[in-house]
């Protein structure tokens, strides 16, 4: 191997390493905030609290809001875009789920632990209908301030409700439907654009 080919190989490896580390770096706080609040209804965006990621990929409060919504920025380690905004009363439930998943708990274990904690009163959870808004897509385009291939989902948490109490189907049938019926986190899935 010549010196030139060796230098080219090393340069290529360094560039590859630099580009892969850049892919893991979160966008600026401003960009994360702008993208995250897109999940919320427009009149509620400016007052929302926004949680996002530091350079060390730690979740932190990027903006303290004075409204009722908490928005969670897109996880930069995921190839697709996903942001959600939910009523502040859901934050203890959401935060606990994030903690348990960081501990390596499975989805079923997370549900089981949170349900036990809700029912014994150690985990705060709303006892009334509560909203959540999702925005998903291929990627956030900061220059265009838009999400490519965007899809919206609105969710209304209705604790312990069932098909019988709501009149909603428990499987998707082209309109609103009830997911996780009978659980504390029973919720109406409302597909949208």
C-alpha positions, 0 to 999 in steps of 0.5 A: 500500500502506498503512502497516498492510498494509506492517507486516503483510507485513513481520511475516508475512515475519519470522514465516516466516523465524523459523519456517523457521530454527526448523525447522532448529534441532536439539532440545536435547541431552537431547531428541536423546539421548532420541530417539537411544537409542530405536533401541537395545535397552532394556538398552543405552540408558543406556550408549550414546555419543550423537552429535548436532547443535550449533546450528550443525548440526555433529555432535558427541558429546552423551554419552560412554557406557561401553557398546559402542553409538554412537547417531546422533541424527536429522538435524534438516534431514530431515523424517522421523525416523531414528536408528541405533545401532551397535557401536563397531567400526563407528564408523570406517566410519560416520565415514568415510562421513559425511566423504566425503558432506560432501565431496560424494562420491556413494554409489558413490564413498563405497563405492569409497573405503571398500572400498579403504581397508578392503582396504589397512588404512587404514580400521578395519573389524570382521572379525566379525559386528557389530550396527546398530539403526535406528528410523525414523518421521514424527517424534519426539514429545518430550512422549510420548517416542515416534516416530510411525509407528515402524518398526524394522530390525535389521542384522547386518554379516557381512563378505564373506558371500554367499548361498552361505555364509549360506543367505540370499536376496539380495532381500527376501522377507518375512524376513531377507535378505543385502544387499551380499553379498560386500562388507566391509559385507555385512549381514543385514537383519532387518525388525521392528516 
